[in-house]
Amino acid sequence: MHNASEMKSPSVSATAVTIELNAVLVALTANEPQVLTLEDGGLLPSGPFESEHPTLQSGLRAWVEQQTHHPLGYVEQLYTFADRNRAQENGRRIVSISYLGLTRERLSRGVRDPEWRNWYRYFPWEDWRAGPSPLIAKEILPRLRKWSDAAGDPALKRERRQRIDINFGDGKDHWNEELVLQRYELLYELGLVPEASSRAGSVSSPLPGMPMRHDHRRILATGIARLRAKIKYRPVVFELMPDTFTLLQLQRAIEALAGRTLHKQNFRRLIDQQGLVEETGALTSQSAGRPAKLYRFRREVMLERAVGGSKLPLSRPA
């Protein structure tokens, strides 16, 4: 991945390359992860890096605000996509530099009709909050196993089975929530998603899941994978939370991002050990049930120390 300071606009004309900037902008609404999209959910906010942009990130911010009227807060560079087959009709190669942004959902209006969409509409097999995704056992694994069994060479068959086991397991257990991109790319390779039609012609019986234009669903998968990994060692989830929240709201937010349920007592023990939050002294005002304590993020903890990495206290599949 290129460092932003290393990339200068003169390189665009010198090597016949168009630099495209993409934004995976994430928010949480009603315990659901939302991503800001354009053109009926088919595109992520994006635009070319132009000579008047002083930096890559300023160029990205300019395009997002122009297209969606949504200001960007927390942003980090995600990945650089420079595959040889990424080219325009005129033959110019496209290098796509993607960014991950975290924000809070707000009404967004712009020249290209922006809309927030649940990211599980694009990757329905990634949501295990209600247990193992039935889509994997019913539709994905049978087609993957058929592909594996079709390998004539024993070594190739073994390699294919290993890829299936690593990425999808048995559909019931041993699920690594971080392998979002690897799973999507395997499904793309087998022609099981609509985007594969650009490589292999028409796709028959594609899997459920909303497609995106170009390779924007691949970029979105990369953003989801990065965020799922990052919530385990950096308190970035608080960029998506309101100023005050209950511990249950915090747990539901992390579950929404990870696509997994957490063990309640172990989760609260982990939060207490890391000293990430503090009580505000206020309680929720609700008409039914017992009021819950409200907490806030101890932002100074970022200055005091790096939060230690740890596995999420996941609940076991039923």
DOSE-996969 format. One record per residue: residue in one letter; x, y, z of N, C-alpha, C, O in turn. Coordinates in steps of 0.2 Angstrom, whole numbers, padded with zeros to 4 digits, always signed. Layout:
BEGIN
AXYZXYZXYZXYZ/...
# end
This chain:
BEGIN
M+0004-0006+0000+0000+0000+0000+0004+0006+0000+0009+0007+0004/H+0003+0011-0004+0007+0017-0005+0005+0022+0001-0001+0023+0003/N+0010+0025+0003+0009+0030+0008+0007+0037+0004+0009+0038-0001/A+0002+0040+0008-0001+0046+0004+0005+0051+0002+0004+0054-0003/S+0010+0052+0006+0015+0057+0005+0019+0055-0001+0023+0059-0004/E+0019+0048-0003+0023+0046-0009+0020+0047-0015+0023+0046-0021/M+0013+0049-0015+0010+0049-0022+0009+0056-0024+0005+0060-0020/K+0011+0058-0030+0011+0064-0032+0007+0064-0039+0007+0060-0042/S+0003+0070-0040-0001+0070-0046+0003+0070-0052+0001+0067-0057/P+0010+0072-0053+0013+0071-0059+0014+0064-0062+0014+0063-0068/S+0014+0059-0057+0014+0052-0059+0008+0050-0063+0009+0045-0067/V+0003+0053-0063-0003+0051-0067-0002+0052-0074-0003+0047-0078/S+0001+0057-0076+0002+0058-0083+0008+0054-0086+0008+0052-0092/A+0013+0054-0081+0019+0051-0083+0018+0043-0085+0022+0040-0089/T+0014+0040-0081+0013+0033-0082+0006+0031-0085+0004+0025-0085/A+0002+0036-0087-0005+0035-0090-0009+0031-0085-0012+0026-0087/V-0009+0034-0079-0013+0031-0074-0018+0036-0071-0016+0042-0070/T-0024+0033-0070-0029+0038-0067-0030+0035-0060-0031+0029-0058/I-0029+0040-0055-0030+0038-0048-0037+0040-0046-0039+0046-0046/E-0040+0035-0043-0047+0035-0041-0047+0035-0033-0044+0031-0030/L-0051+0039-0030-0052+0039-0023-0059+0036-0021-0064+0039-0023/N-0059+0031-0017-0065+0028-0014-0066+0029-0007-0061+0029-0003/A-0072+0030-0005-0074+0030+0003-0079+0025+0005-0084+0024+0002/V-0077+0021+0010-0081+0016+0013-0083+0020+0020-0079+0020+0024/L-0089+0023+0019-0091+0027+0025-0096+0024+0029-0102+0022+0027/V-0094+0022+0035-0099+0018+0039-0102+0021+0045-0099+0026+0048/A-0108+0020+0047-0112+0022+0052-0116+0017+0056-0117+0011+0052/L-0118+0018+0062-0122+0013+0065-0129+0016+0067-0129+0021+0070/T-0134+0013+0064-0141+0015+0066-0145+0009+0068-0146+0004+0065/A-0148+0010+0074-0153+0005+0077-0149-0002+0077-0152-0007+0075/N-0143-0002+0079-0139-0008+0079-0138-0012+0073-0137-0018+0072/E-0138-0008+0067-0136-0010+0061-0131-0006+0057-0131+0000+0058/P-0126-0010+0054-0120-0006+0051-0123-0004+0044-0125-0007+0040/Q-0122+0003+0043-0124+0006+0037-0118+0009+0033-0113+0011+0036/V-0118+0008+0027-0113+0011+0022-0116+0016+0018-0122+0015+0015/L-0113+0022+0016-0116+0027+0012-0114+0025+0005-0108+0024+0003/T-0119+0025+0001-0119+0023-0006-0122+0028-0011-0125+0033-0009/L-0120+0027-0017-0123+0032-0022-0127+0027-0028-0126+0021-0028/E-0131+0031-0032-0135+0028-0037-0138+0021-0036-0136+0016-0038/D-0143+0021-0031-0147+0016-0029-0142+0010-0026-0144+0004-0027/G-0137+0012-0022-0133+0007-0019-0128+0004-0023-0125-0001-0021/G-0127+0006-0029-0122+0003-0034-0115+0005-0033-0111+0002-0036/L-0114+0011-0030-0107+0013-0030-0106+0016-0023-0110+0018-0019/L-0099+0016-0021-0097+0020-0016-0095+0027-0018-0094+0028-0024/P-0095+0032-0013-0093+0039-0015-0086+0038-0018-0082+0035-0015/S-0085+0041-0024-0078+0041-0027-0077+0047-0032-0082+0050-0034/G-0071+0048-0033-0069+0053-0038-0062+0053-0040-0058+0050-0036/P-0059+0056-0045-0052+0056-0047-0048+0060-0043-0051+0066-0041/F-0042+0059-0042-0037+0063-0038-0035+0068-0044-0032+0066-0049/E-0036+0075-0042-0035+0080-0047-0029+0084-0045-0028+0085-0039/S-0027+0088-0049-0021+0092-0048-0022+0097-0042-0017+0099-0039/E-0028+0100-0042-0030+0105-0037-0030+0102-0030-0031+0106-0025/H-0030+0095-0029-0031+0092-0022-0024+0092-0019-0019+0089-0022/P-0023+0096-0014-0016+0096-0010-0014+0089-0008-0008+0088-0008/T-0018+0085-0006-0017+0078-0003-0022+0073-0006-0027+0075-0008/L-0020+0067-0005-0025+0062-0007-0032+0062-0002-0037+0062-0005/Q-0030+0063+0004-0036+0063+0009-0040+0069+0008-0046+0069+0008/S-0037+0075+0006-0041+0081+0005-0045+0080-0002-0051+0083-0002/G-0043+0077-0006-0046+0075-0012-0052+0071-0011-0058+0072-0014/L-0051+0066-0007-0057+0061-0005-0062+0065-0001-0068+0065-0003/R-0060+0069+0004-0065+0073+0007-0069+0078+0003-0075+0079+0004/A-0066+0081-0002-0069+0085-0007-0074+0081-0011-0080+0084-0012/W-0073+0075-0013-0077+0072-0017-0083+0069-0013-0089+0070-0015/V-0082+0067-0007-0088+0064-0003-0092+0070-0001-0098+0069-0001/E-0090+0076+0001-0094+0081+0003-0098+0084-0003-0103+0086-0003/Q-0095+0084-0009-0098+0086-0015-0104+0082-0017-0109+0084-0019/Q-0102+0075-0017-0107+0070-0019-0113+0069-0014-0118+0067-0016/T-0111+0069-0008-0116+0067-0002-0118+0073+0002-0123+0072+0006/H-0114+0078+0002-0115+0084+0007-0114+0081+0014-0117+0084+0019/H-0110+0076+0015-0109+0073+0022-0101+0074+0024-0097+0072+0020/P-0100+0078+0029-0093+0079+0031-0090+0073+0033-0093+0069+0037/L-0083+0072+0032-0080+0066+0035-0076+0068+0041-0074+0073+0042/G-0077+0063+0046-0073+0064+0052-0067+0059+0052-0062+0061+0049/Y-0068+0054+0056-0062+0049+0056-0061+0046+0050-0066+0043+0047/V-0055+0046+0047-0053+0043+0040-0047+0040+0041-0042+0043+0044/E-0046+0034+0038-0039+0031+0037-0039+0027+0031-0044+0025+0028/Q-0033+0027+0028-0032+0024+0021-0033+0017+0022-0030+0013+0027/L-0036+0014+0018-0038+0007+0018-0034+0002+0014-0031-0002+0016/Y-0034+0003+0007-0030-0001+0003-0029+0002-0004-0033+0007-0006/T-0024+0000-0008-0023+0002-0014-0024-0003-0019-0021-0009-0019/F-0029-0003-0024-0031-0008-0029-0028-0006-0035-0030+0000-0038/A-0023-0010-0038-0019-0008-0044-0019-0014-0049-0014-0014-0052/D-0024-0018-0049-0024-0024-0053-0023-0022-0060-0026-0017-0062/R-0020-0026-0064-0019-0024-0071-0025-0024-0075-0025-0020-0080/N-0030-0028-0073-0036-0028-0077-0041-0022-0075-0046-0021-0078/R-0039-0017-0071-0043-0011-0069-0041-0006-0074-0036-0002-0073/A-0044-0005-0080-0043+0000-0085-0049+0003-0087-0054+0000-0087/Q-0048+0009-0090-0054+0012-0093-0054+0010-0100-0050+0007-0103/E-0059+0012-0104-0060+0011-0111-0054+0013-0115-0053+0010-0120/N-0052+0019-0113-0046+0022-0117-0039+0018-0115-0034+0021-0118/G-0039+0013-0111-0033+0010-0110-0029+0012-0104-0025+0009-0102/R-0031+0018-0101-0028+0021-0095-0029+0016-0089-0035+0015-0088/R-0024+0015-0086-0025+0010-0080-0027+0014-0074-0026+0020-0073/I-0032+0011-0070-0035+0014-0064-0032+0011-0058-0032+0005-0057/V-0029+0016-0054-0027+0014-0047-0032+0017-0042-0032+0023-0042/S-0035+0013-0038-0040+0015-0034-0037+0015-0027-0035+0010-0024/I-0037+0021-0024-0035+0021-0017-0041+0022-0012-0045+0027-0013/S-0042+0017-0008-0048+0017-0004-0047+0020+0003-0042+0019+0006/Y-0052+0022+0006-0052+0025+0013-0058+0022+0017-0063+0021+0014/L-0057+0021+0023-0062+0019+0028-0064+0025+0032-0059+0028+0035/G-0070+0027+0033-0072+0033+0037-0077+0030+0042-0082+0026+0040/L-0077+0033+0048-0082+0031+0053-0086+0038+0055-0083+0043+0056/T-0093+0037+0055-0096+0043+0056-0103+0041+0060-0104+0036+0062/R-0107+0046+0060-0114+0045+0063-0119+0047+0057-0118+0052+0054/E-0124+0042+0056-0128+0043+0050-0132+0050+0051-0135+0052+0056/R-0133+0053+0046-0137+0059+0045-0140+0060+0038-0137+0056+0034/L-0145+0063+0037-0148+0064+0031-0143+0067+0026-0140+0073+0027/S-0141+0064+0021-0136+0066+0016-0140+0067+0009-0143+0063+0006/R-0138+0073+0006-0141+0075+0000-0135+0077-0004-0130+0081-0002/G-0135+0076-0011-0130+0078-0015-0132+0077-0022-0138+0075-0024/V-0128+0078-0027-0129+0078-0034-0130+0071-0036-0133+0070-0042/R-0129+0065-0032-0129+0059-0035-0134+0054-0030-0133+0048-0030/D-0138+0057-0027-0143+0054-0023-0140+0049-0018-0141+0043-0019/P-0137+0051-0013-0134+0046-0008-0139+0043-0004-0144+0046-0003/E-0137+0037-0002-0142+0033+0002-0138+0028+0007-0133+0025+0005/W-0140+0028+0013-0137+0023+0018-0140+0016+0017-0146+0016+0017/R-0136+0011+0017-0138+0005+0016-0135+0000+0021-0129+0001+0022/N-0139-0005+0023-0136-0010+0028-0131-0014+0024-0132-0017+0019/W-0125-0015+0027-0119-0019+0023-0121-0026+0022-0118-0029+0018/Y-0126-0029+0027-0127-0036+0026-0132-0037+0020-0133-0043+0018/R-0135-0032+0017-0138-0032+0010-0133-0035+0005-0135-0038+0000/Y-0127-0033+0006-0122-0034+0001-0118-0041+0002-0116-0045-0002/F-0118-0043+0009-0115-0049+0011-0119-0052+0016-0117-0052+0022/P-0125-0055+0014-0129-0058+0019-0126-0064+0023-0129-0065+0029/W-0122-0068+0020-0119-0073+0023-0114-0071+0029-0111-0075+0033/E-0113-0065+0030-0108-0062+0035-0111-0061+0042-0108-0059+0046/D-0118-0061+0042-0122-0060+0048-0123-0066+0052-0128-0070+0050/W-0120-0067+0057-0121-0073+0062-0124-0071+0068-0123-0075+0073/R-0127-0065+0069-0129-0063+0075-0135-0068+0078-0136-0068+0084/A-0139-0070+0073-0144-0075+0075-0142-0082+0075-0146-0087+0074/G-0135-0083+0074-0133-0090+0073-0130-0091+0066-0130-0086+0063/P-0127-0097+0065-0124-0098+0058-0129-0096+0053-0134-0097+0053/S-0126-0093+0048-0130-0090+0042-0133-0097+0038-0129-0101+0036/P-0139-0097+0037-0142-0103+0034-0140-0103+0026-0140-0108+0023/L-0138-0097+0024-0136-0097+0017-0130-0101+0015-0129-0103+0010/I-0126-0101+0020-0119-0105+0019-0121-0112+0018-0118-0115+0013/A-0125-0115+0023-0126-0122+0023-0130-0124+0017-0129-0129+0014/K-0135-0120+0015-0140-0122+0010-0138-0120+0003-0139-0124-0002/E-0134-0115+0002-0132-0113-0005-0125-0112-0007-0123-0114-0012/I-0121-0110-0002-0114-0109-0003-0110-0115-0003-0106-0117-0008/L-0110-0119+0003-0106-0125+0004-0107-0130-0002-0102-0133-0004/P-0113-0132-0003-0114-0137-0009-0111-0135-0015-0108-0139-0019/R-0111-0129-0017-0108-0127-0023-0100-0126-0023-0097-0128-0028/L-0098-0125-0017-0091-0125-0016-0088-0132-0016-0083-0134-0019/R-0092-0137-0013-0090-0144-0013-0090-0147-0020-0086-0151-0021/K-0095-0145-0024-0095-0147-0030-0089-0145-0034-0087-0149-0038/W-0087-0139-0033-0081-0136-0037-0075-0140-0034-0071-0142-0038/S-0075-0142-0028-0069-0145-0025-0069-0152-0028-0063-0155-0030/D-0074-0156-0028-0075-0163-0031-0073-0163-0038-0071-0168-0041/A-0074-0158-0042-0073-0158-0049-0066-0157-0051-0064-0158-0057/A-0061-0156-0046-0054-0156-0047-0052-0163-0048-0052-0168-0044/G-0048-0164-0054-0046-0171-0056-0040-0173-0052-0039-0178-0050/D-0035-0168-0051-0029-0169-0047-0030-0169-0040-0033-0164-0037/P-0028-0174-0036-0029-0175-0029-0026-0169-0025-0029-0167-0020/A-0020-0166-0027-0017-0161-0024-0022-0155-0025-0022-0151-0020/L-0024-0154-0031-0029-0148-0032-0035-0148-0028-0038-0143-0025/K-0038-0154-0028-0044-0156-0024-0043-0154-0016-0047-0151-0013/R-0037-0156-0014-0035-0155-0007-0034-0147-0006-0036-0145+0000/E-0031-0144-0010-0030-0137-0010-0037-0133-0010-0038-0128-0006/R-0042-0135-0014-0048-0132-0014-0052-0133-0008-0055-0129-0005/R-0052-0139-0005-0055-0141+0001-0052-0137+0007-0056-0134+0011/Q-0046-0136+0007-0043-0131+0012-0045-0124+0012-0046-0121+0017/R-0046-0122+0006-0048-0115+0005-0056-0114+0008-0057-0109+0011/I-0060-0119+0006-0066-0119+0009-0067-0120+0016-0070-0116+0019/D-0062-0124+0019-0062-0125+0026-0060-0119+0030-0063-0117+0035/I-0055-0115+0027-0052-0109+0030-0057-0104+0030-0059-0100+0035/N-0061-0103+0024-0065-0097+0023-0072-0098+0026-0075-0093+0028/F-0075-0104+0025-0082-0105+0027-0083-0111+0032-0088-0111+0035/G-0078-0115+0034-0078-0120+0038-0084-0125+0036-0085-0126+0031/D-0088-0127+0041-0093-0132+0040-0100-0128+0040-0105-0132+0040/G-0100-0122+0040-0106-0118+0041-0109-0118+0047-0114-0115+0048/K-0106-0121+0052-0109-0121+0059-0104-0118+0064-0106-0115+0069/D-0097-0119+0063-0092-0117+0068-0086-0115+0065-0086-0115+0059/H-0081-0113+0069-0074-0111+0066-0075-0105+0061-0072-0106+0056/W-0079-0100+0063-0080-0095+0058-0075-0089+0060-0076-0087+0066/N-0071-0087+0055-0067-0081+0056-0070-0075+0053-0070-0075+0047/E-0073-0071+0057-0077-0065+0055-0073-0060+0051-0075-0056+0047/E-0066-0061+0051-0062-0056+0048-0061-0057+0040-0058-0053+0037/L-0062-0063+0038-0061-0066+0031-0066-0064+0026-0068-0067+0022/V-0069-0058+0027-0074-0055+0022-0072-0055+0015-0075-0057+0011/L-0066-0052+0014-0063-0051+0007-0061-0058+0004-0063-0059-0002/Q-0058-0062+0008-0056-0069+0005-0062-0073+0003-0062-0076-0002/R-0068-0072+0007-0074-0076+0005-0077-0073-0001-0079-0077-0005/Y-0077-0067-0001-0080-0064-0007-0076-0065-0014-0079-0067-0019/E-0069-0065-0013-0065-0066-0019-0066-0074-0021-0065-0075-0027/L-0067-0078-0016-0068-0085-0018-0074-0086-0022-0074-0090-0027/L-0079-0083-0019-0086-0083-0023-0085-0080-0030-0089-0082-0035/Y-0082-0075-0030-0081-0071-0037-0077-0076-0042-0079-0077-0047/E-0072-0079-0039-0068-0084-0043-0072-0089-0046-0071-0092-0052/L-0077-0092-0042-0081-0097-0044-0087-0095-0049-0091-0099-0051/G-0088-0088-0050-0093-0085-0053-0100-0086-0050-0105-0087-0053/L-0100-0085-0043-0106-0086-0040-0109-0079-0038-0114-0079-0034/V-0106-0073-0040-0108-0067-0038-0109-0063-0045-0105-0064-0050/P-0114-0058-0046-0115-0055-0052-0109-0051-0055-0108-0051-0061/E-0105-0049-0051-0099-0045-0053-0094-0049-0057-0091-0046-0061/A-0095-0056-0056-0090-0060-0060-0092-0060-0067-0088-0063-0071/S-0098-0058-0069-0100-0058-0076-0095-0054-0081-0094-0055-0087/S-0092-0049-0078-0087-0045-0082-0081-0049-0084-0077-0047-0089/R-0080-0055-0080-0074-0059-0082-0076-0065-0086-0073-0068-0090/A-0082-0068-0084-0084-0075-0086-0090-0075-0090-0093-0080-0091/G-0093-0069-0092-0099-0068-0095-0105-0069-0090-0104-0067-0085/S-0111-0071-0092-0117-0071-0088-0116-0076-0082-0113-0081-0083/V-0118-0074-0076-0118-0078-0071-0125-0081-0070-0130-0078-0069/S-0125-0088-0070-0131-0091-0069-0132-0092-0061-0128-0095-0058/S-0138-0091-0059-0140-0092-0052-0135-0089-0047-0132-0093-0043/P-0134-0083-0047-0130-0079-0042-0132-0080-0035-0138-0080-0034/L-0128-0080-0031-0130-0080-0024-0134-0074-0022-0133-0068-0025/P-0138-0074-0016-0141-0068-0014-0136-0063-0011-0130-0065-0009/G-0138-0057-0012-0133-0052-0010-0133-0046-0015-0132-0048-0021/M-0134-0040-0013-0134-0035-0018-0127-0033-0022-0122-0032-0018/P-0127-0033-0028-0121-0032-0032-0119-0024-0032-0124-0020-0030/M-0113-0023-0034-0111-0016-0034-0107-0015-0041-0105-0020-0044/R-0107-0009-0044-0104-0008-0050-0096-0008-0049-0093-0007-0044/H-0093-0010-0055-0085-0010-0055-0083-0015-0049-0086-0021-0049/D-0078-0013-0045-0076-0018-0040-0078-0015-0033-0074-0016-0028/H-0083-0011-0033-0084-0008-0026-0087-0012-0021-0086-0011-0015/R-0090-0018-0023-0091-0023-0017-0085-0026-0014-0085-0028-0009/R-0080-0027-0019-0074-0029-0016-0070-0024-0011-0068-0026-0006/I-0071-0018-0013-0068-0013-0009-0072-0012-0002-0069-0011+0003/L-0079-0013-0003-0083-0013+0003-0081-0019+0008-0081-0018+0014/A-0080-0025+0005-0078-0031+0009-0071-0029+0012-0070-0032+0018/T-0067-0026+0009-0060-0024+0012-0061-0020+0018-0058-0020+0023/G-0066-0015+0018-0067-0010+0023-0071-0014+0029-0069-0013+0035/I-0075-0019+0028-0078-0022+0033-0073-0027+0037-0073-0027+0043/A-0069-0030+0033-0064-0034+0036-0059-0030+0040-0057-0032+0046/R-0057-0024+0038-0052-0020+0042-0056-0018+0048-0053-0018+0053/L-0062-0016+0048-0065-0013+0054-0066-0019+0059-0066-0018+0065/R-0068-0025+0056-0069-0031+0061-0063-0032+0064-0063-0034+0070/A-0057-0032+0061-0051-0033+0064-0049-0028+0069-0046-0029+0074/K-0050-0022+0067-0048-0016+0071-0052-0015+0078-0049-0013+0083/I-0058-0017+0078-0062-0016+0084-0059-0021+0090-0061-0020+0096/K-0054-0025+0088-0052-0030+0093-0046-0027+0097-0044-0029+0102/Y-0043-0022+0093-0037-0019+0097-0037-0011+0097-0032-0008+0100/R-0042-0008+0094-0042-0001+0095-0049+0001+0096-0054-0002+0093/P-0051+0006+0100-0058+0008+0102-0061+0012+0097-0064+0017+0099/V-0061+0010+0091-0064+0014+0085-0071+0014+0085-0074+0018+0082/V-0074+0009+0089-0081+0008+0089-0084+0015+0092-0090+0016+0090/F-0081+0018+0096-0083+0024+0100-0084+0030+0095-0088+0035+0096/E-0081+0030+0089-0082+0035+0084-0089+0034+0081-0092+0039+0078/L-0092+0028+0082-0099+0027+0079-0105+0028+0085-0110+0028+0083/M-0102+0029+0091-0107+0029+0096-0109+0036+0098-0106+0041+0097/P-0115+0037+0101-0117+0043+0104-0113+0045+0109-0109+0041+0112/D-0113+0051+0112-0109+0054+0117-0110+0050+0124-0105+0048+0127/T-0116+0048+0125-0118+0043+0131-0122+0037+0128-0125+0038+0123/F-0121+0032+0132-0124+0025+0129-0124+0021+0135-0120+0022+0140/T-0128+0015+0135-0128+0010+0140-0123+0005+0137-0121+0004+0132/L-0121+0000+0142-0116-0005+0140-0120-0010+0135-0116-0013+0131/L-0126-0011+0136-0130-0015+0131-0130-0012+0124-0129-0016+0119/Q-0130-0006+0124-0130-0002+0117-0123-0003+0114-0122-0004+0108/L-0118-0003+0118-0111-0004+0116-0110-0011+0114-0107-0012+0109/Q-0112-0016+0117-0112-0023+0115-0115-0024+0109-0112-0027+0104/R-0121-0021+0108-0125-0022+0102-0121-0019+0096-0122-0022+0090/A-0118-0013+0097-0114-0010+0092-0109-0014+0089-0108-0015+0083/I-0105-0017+0094-0099-0022+0092-0102-0028+0089-0099-0030+0084/E-0107-0031+0091-0110-0037+0088-0112-0035+0081-0111-0039+0076/A-0115-0029+0080-0117-0027+0073-0111-0027+0068-0112-0029+0062/L-0106-0024+0070-0100-0024+0066-0096-0031+0065-0094-0032+0059/A-0096-0035+0070-0093-0041+0070-0097-0047+0067-0095-0052+0064/G-0104-0045+0067-0108-0050+0064-0109-0057+0069-0111-0062+0066/R-0107-0056+0075-0107-0061+0080-0110-0059+0086-0110-0053+0088/T-0113-0063+0090-0115-0061+0097-0110-0062+0102-0105-0066+0101/L-0110-0058+0107-0105-0058+0112-0108-0061+0119-0114-0060+0120/H-0103-0064+0123-0105-0066+0129-0106-0060+0134-0101-0057+0135/K-0112-0059+0137-0113-0053+0140-0108-0052+0146-0105-0046+0147/Q-0108-0057+0151-0103-0056+0156-0096-0055+0155-0093-0050+0157/N-0094-0059+0150-0087-0058+0148-0085-0052+0144-0080-0049+0145/F-0090-0049+0140-0089-0043+0137-0089-0037+0142-0084-0033+0142/R-0093-0037+0147-0093-0032+0152-0086-0032+0157-0084-0027+0159/R-0084-0038+0158-0078-0039+0161-0072-0036+0157-0068-0033+0160/L-0072-0037+0151-0067-0035+0146-0067-0027+0146-0062-0024+0147/I-0073-0024+0146-0073-0017+0145-0071-0014+0152-0067-0009+0152/D-0072-0017+0158-0070-0015+0164-0063-0015+0165-0060-0011+0167/Q-0060-0021+0163-0053-0022+0163-0049-0017+0159-0043-0014+0161/Q-0051-0015+0153-0048-0010+0149-0049-0003+0151-0046+0002+0148/G-0054-0001+0155-0055+0005+0157-0057+0010+0152-0055+0016+0152/L-0061+0008+0147-0063+0012+0141-0068+0017+0142-0069+0022+0139/V-0073+0015+0147-0078+0019+0148-0079+0021+0156-0076+0018+0160/E-0083+0026+0157-0084+0028+0164-0092+0030+0165-0095+0033+0160/E-0094+0030+0171-0101+0031+0172-0102+0039+0171-0098+0043+0174/T-0108+0041+0169-0109+0048+0169-0113+0050+0175-0114+0056+0176/G-0116+0046+0179-0120+0047+0184-0127+0048+0182-0132+0049+0187/A-0129+0047+0176-0136+0048+0174-0139+0041+0172-0135+0036+0171/L-0145+0041+0171-0149+0034+0169-0153+0036+0163-0155+0041+0162/T-0154+0030+0160-0159+0031+0154-0166+0032+0157-0168+0030+0162/S-0169+0036+0153-0176+0038+0154-0181+0034+0150-0181+0035+0144/Q-0184+0029+0152-0188+0024+0148-0194+0022+0152-0194+0022+0158/S-0200+0022+0149-0206+0021+0152-0207+0014+0155-0211+0013+0160/A-0204+0009+0152-0204+0002+0154-0198-0001+0156-0193+0001+0153/G-0197-0005+0161-0191-0008+0163-0187-0004+0168-0188+0002+0169/R-0182-0007+0170-0177-0003+0175-0172+0001+0171-0169-0001+0166/P-0172+0008+0173-0167+0012+0170-0160+0009+0170-0158+0006+0175/A-0156+0010+0165-0149+0008+0164-0144+0014+0165-0146+0019+0163/K-0138+0012+0168-0133+0017+0168-0131+0020+0162-0130+0016+0157/L-0129+0026+0161-0126+0029+0155-0119+0030+0156-0117+0032+0161/Y-0115+0028+0151-0108+0029+0151-0106+0033+0145-0109+0035+0141/R-0099+0035+0146-0096+0039+0140-0089+0036+0139-0086+0033+0144/F-0086+0037+0134-0080+0034+0132-0074+0039+0135-0075+0045+0135/R-0069+0036+0138-0064+0039+0141-0059+0041+0136-0054+0037+0135/R-0060+0046+0132-0055+0047+0126-0048+0048+0128-0043+0047+0124/E-0047+0050+0135-0040+0051+0137-0036+0045+0137-0030+0044+0138/V-0040+0039+0137-0037+0033+0137-0032+0032+0131-0027+0028+0132/M-0034+0035+0126-0030+0034+0120-0023+0038+0121-0018+0035+0118/L-0023+0043+0125-0016+0046+0127-0013+0042+0132-0006+0043+0132/E-0016+0039+0137-0013+0036+0142-0009+0029+0140-0004+0028+0142/R-0012+0026+0135-0009+0019+0133-0013+0017+0127-0018+0019+0125/A-0009+0012+0124-0013+0008+0118-0017+0003+0121-0015-0001+0126/V-0023+0002+0119-0027-0003+0121-0025-0010+0119-0024-0011+0113/G-0024-0014+0123-0021-0021+0122-0026-0025+0117-0032-0024+0118/G-0023-0028+0112-0027-0032+0108-0030-0038+0112-0027-0041+0116/S-0036-0040+0110-0039-0046+0113-0044-0049+0109-0047-0045+0104/K-0046-0055+0109-0051-0058+0106-0058-0056+0108-0059-0055+0114/L-0063-0055+0104-0069-0053+0106-0072-0059+0110-0071-0065+0109/P-0076-0058+0116-0079-0063+0120-0085-0066+0116-0091-0064+0118/L-0084-0070+0111-0090-0072+0107-0094-0078+0111-0091-0082+0115/S-0100-0077+0109-0104-0083+0111-0103-0089+0107-0102-0088+0101/R-0104-0095+0109-0104-0101+0105-0110-0101+0101-0115-0100+0103/P-0109-0104+0094-0115-0105+0090-0120-0110+0094-0118-0115+0097/A-0126-0109+0093-0131-0113+0096-0131-0120+0093-0135-0124+0094/
# end
